[in-house]
Amino acid sequence: MLLEAHLAEGNWVEGRRGLDTYRRLLARELDMEPDPRLAELLDAYPRARPAAIADRPRASSINAMS
């Protein structure tokens, strides 16, 4: 749920960081890997971003308009 919340906010970096932290914890404590579907969420992120975030002008576009 936390990973999905980060992605819904457009925060891929925190989503990736959370998954990496979870992966290390599972490996250390239980000698397991997380469900591959978690990584698939991150892999699909650029195609699944909300339109409001995808359509937002990038900083370089804003500077070019000034």
C-alpha distances in whole Angstrom, upper triangle without the diagonal:
4,5,5,6,9,10,10,12,14,14,14,15,13,10,13,14,11,11,15,15,13,15,18,17,17,20,22,21,21,22,19,17,14,13,15,12,10,13,14,11,13,16,16,15,18,19,16,16,17,21,21,20,22,25,25,28,28,30,33,33,33,36,38,38,40
4,5,5,6,9,10,11,13,11,12,13,10,8,11,11,8,9,13,12,11,14,16,16,16,19,21,20,21,22,20,18,14,15,16,14,11,13,15,12,12,16,16,14,18,19,16,16,17,21,21,19,21,24,23,26,26,27,30,31,31,33,36,36,37
4,5,5,6,9,10,11,9,9,10,8,5,8,9,7,7,11,11,10,13,15,15,16,18,20,20,21,21,19,16,13,13,13,11,8,10,11,8,8,12,13,11,14,16,13,13,15,19,19,17,18,22,22,24,24,25,28,29,29,32,34,34,36
4,5,5,6,9,10,10,10,12,10,8,11,13,11,11,14,15,14,16,19,19,19,22,24,24,23,24,21,19,15,14,14,12,9,11,11,8,9,12,12,10,13,14,11,11,12,16,17,15,17,20,20,23,23,25,28,28,29,31,33,33,35
4,5,5,6,9,9,10,12,10,8,12,13,11,12,16,16,15,18,20,20,21,24,25,25,25,26,24,21,18,18,18,15,13,14,15,11,12,15,15,12,15,16,13,12,12,16,16,14,17,19,19,22,22,24,27,27,27,30,32,32,34
4,5,5,6,5,7,8,6,5,9,10,9,11,14,14,14,17,19,19,20,23,24,25,25,26,24,21,18,18,18,16,13,13,14,11,10,14,14,11,13,15,13,11,12,16,15,13,15,18,17,20,19,21,24,25,25,27,29,30,31
4,5,5,5,6,9,8,6,9,12,11,12,15,16,16,18,20,21,22,24,26,26,27,27,24,21,18,17,17,14,12,12,12,9,8,11,10,7,10,11,9,8,9,13,13,11,12,16,16,18,18,20,23,23,24,26,28,29,30
4,5,7,9,12,11,10,13,15,14,15,18,19,19,21,24,24,24,27,29,29,29,30,27,24,21,20,19,16,14,15,15,11,11,14,12,9,11,12,9,7,7,11,11,9,12,15,15,18,18,21,23,23,23,26,28,28,30
4,5,8,11,10,10,13,15,14,16,19,19,20,22,24,24,25,28,29,30,30,31,29,26,22,22,22,19,17,17,17,14,13,16,15,11,13,14,12,9,9,12,10,9,12,14,13,16,16,18,21,21,21,24,26,26,27
4,6,9,9,9,12,14,14,15,18,19,20,21,24,25,26,27,29,30,31,31,28,25,22,22,21,19,16,16,16,13,11,14,13,9,10,12,10,7,8,11,10,7,9,12,11,14,13,16,18,19,19,22,23,24,25
4,6,6,6,9,10,11,13,15,16,17,19,20,21,23,25,26,27,28,28,26,23,20,21,20,18,15,15,16,13,11,13,14,10,11,14,13,10,12,14,13,10,12,15,14,16,15,16,19,20,20,22,25,26,27
4,6,5,6,9,10,11,12,14,15,16,18,20,21,22,24,26,26,26,24,20,18,18,17,16,13,12,13,10,7,10,11,8,9,12,11,10,12,15,15,12,13,16,15,17,16,18,20,21,22,24,26,27,28
4,5,5,6,9,10,11,12,14,15,17,18,20,21,23,24,25,25,23,20,18,19,18,18,14,13,15,13,10,12,14,11,12,16,15,14,16,19,18,15,16,19,18,19,17,18,20,22,22,24,26,28,29
4,5,5,6,9,10,10,12,14,15,16,18,20,21,22,23,24,22,19,17,18,18,17,14,13,15,13,11,14,15,13,15,18,16,15,17,20,19,16,18,21,19,21,19,20,23,25,25,26,29,30,31
4,5,5,6,9,10,11,12,14,15,17,18,20,21,22,22,20,17,14,15,14,13,10,10,12,9,7,11,12,10,13,15,14,13,15,19,19,16,17,21,20,22,21,22,24,26,26,28,30,31,33
4,5,5,6,9,10,10,12,14,15,16,18,20,21,20,18,15,13,14,13,13,10,9,11,10,7,10,12,11,13,16,15,15,18,21,21,18,19,22,22,23,21,23,25,26,27,29,31,32,34
4,5,5,6,9,10,11,12,14,15,17,18,20,19,18,15,14,16,16,16,12,12,15,13,11,14,16,14,17,20,19,18,20,23,23,20,21,25,24,25,23,24,26,28,28,30,32,34,35
4,5,5,6,9,10,11,12,14,15,16,17,18,16,14,12,14,14,14,10,11,14,12,11,14,16,15,18,20,19,18,20,24,24,21,22,26,25,27,25,26,29,30,31,32,34,36,37
4,5,5,6,9,10,10,12,14,15,16,16,13,11,8,10,11,11,7,8,11,10,9,12,14,14,17,19,18,18,21,24,25,22,23,26,26,28,26,28,30,31,32,34,36,37,38
4,5,5,6,9,10,11,12,14,15,15,13,11,10,12,13,14,11,10,13,13,11,14,17,16,19,21,20,21,23,27,27,24,25,28,28,29,27,28,30,32,33,34,36,38,39
4,5,5,6,9,10,11,12,14,14,13,12,11,14,15,16,13,13,16,16,14,17,20,19,21,24,23,23,25,29,29,26,27,30,29,31,29,30,32,34,35,36,38,40,41
4,5,5,6,9,10,10,11,12,10,9,8,11,12,13,10,11,15,14,14,17,19,18,22,24,22,23,25,29,29,26,27,31,30,33,31,32,34,36,37,38,40,42,43
4,5,5,6,9,10,10,10,8,6,6,9,11,13,10,10,14,14,14,16,19,19,22,24,23,24,26,30,31,28,28,32,32,34,32,33,35,37,38,39,41,43,44
4,6,5,6,8,10,9,9,8,9,13,14,17,14,14,17,18,17,19,22,22,25,27,26,27,29,33,33,30,31,34,34,35,33,34,36,38,39,40,42,44,45
4,5,5,6,8,9,9,9,10,13,15,17,15,15,19,19,19,21,24,23,26,28,27,28,30,34,34,31,32,36,35,37,35,36,38,40,41,42,44,46,47
4,6,5,5,6,5,6,7,11,13,15,13,14,18,18,18,20,23,23,26,28,27,28,30,34,35,32,33,37,36,38,37,38,40,42,42,44,46,48,49
4,6,6,4,5,6,9,12,14,17,15,15,19,20,20,21,24,25,28,29,29,30,32,36,37,34,34,38,38,40,38,39,41,42,44,45,47,49,50
4,6,6,8,10,12,16,18,20,18,19,22,23,22,24,27,27,30,32,31,32,35,38,39,36,37,40,40,41,39,40,42,44,45,46,48,50,51
4,6,8,11,12,16,18,20,19,20,23,24,24,26,28,28,32,33,32,33,35,39,39,37,38,41,41,43,41,42,44,46,47,48,50,52,53
4,5,9,11,13,16,19,17,19,22,23,23,25,27,28,31,33,31,33,35,39,40,37,38,42,41,44,42,43,45,47,48,49,51,53,54
4,7,10,13,15,18,17,18,21,22,22,24,26,27,31,32,31,33,35,39,40,37,38,41,41,43,41,43,44,46,47,49,50,52,54
4,7,9,12,14,14,15,17,19,19,21,23,24,28,29,28,29,32,36,37,34,35,39,39,41,39,41,42,44,45,47,48,50,52
4,7,8,11,11,11,14,15,16,17,19,21,24,25,24,26,29,32,34,31,31,35,35,37,36,37,39,41,42,43,45,47,48
4,6,8,7,8,11,12,13,15,17,18,21,22,21,23,26,29,30,28,28,32,33,35,33,35,37,38,40,41,43,44,46
4,5,6,8,9,11,13,14,15,17,20,21,20,22,24,28,29,27,27,31,32,34,33,36,37,38,40,42,43,44,46
4,5,5,6,9,10,11,12,15,18,18,17,20,23,26,28,26,25,29,30,32,31,34,35,36,38,40,41,42,44
4,5,5,6,9,10,10,12,16,16,15,17,20,23,25,23,23,27,28,30,30,32,34,34,36,38,39,41,43
4,5,5,7,9,10,11,15,15,14,16,19,22,24,21,22,25,26,29,28,30,32,33,34,36,37,39,41
4,5,5,6,9,10,13,14,14,16,19,22,23,21,21,24,25,27,26,28,30,31,32,34,36,37,39
4,5,5,6,8,11,12,11,14,17,20,22,20,19,23,24,27,26,28,30,30,32,34,35,36,39
4,6,5,6,10,10,9,11,14,17,19,17,17,20,22,24,23,26,28,28,30,32,33,34,36
4,5,5,8,10,9,11,14,17,18,16,15,19,20,22,21,23,25,26,27,29,31,32,34
4,6,8,9,10,11,15,17,20,17,16,20,21,23,21,24,25,26,28,30,31,32,34
4,6,6,6,9,12,15,17,15,14,17,19,21,21,24,25,25,27,29,30,31,34
4,5,5,6,10,12,14,12,11,15,16,18,18,21,22,22,24,26,27,28,31
4,6,6,9,11,13,10,8,12,14,16,15,18,19,19,21,24,24,25,28
4,6,9,10,13,12,9,13,15,17,17,21,22,21,23,26,26,27,30
4,6,9,11,10,9,13,15,18,18,21,23,22,24,27,27,28,30
4,6,8,7,6,10,11,14,15,18,20,19,21,24,24,25,27
4,5,6,6,9,10,14,15,18,21,19,20,24,24,24,27
4,5,5,6,8,12,14,17,19,17,18,22,22,22,24
4,6,5,6,10,12,15,18,16,16,20,21,20,22
4,5,5,9,10,13,16,14,15,18,19,19,21
4,6,8,10,13,15,14,15,18,19,19,21
4,6,9,12,14,12,13,16,16,16,19
4,6,9,12,10,10,14,15,14,16
4,7,8,6,7,10,11,10,13
4,5,5,6,9,10,11,13
4,5,5,6,9,10,11
4,5,5,6,9,10
4,5,5,6,9
4,5,5,7
4,5,5
4,6
4
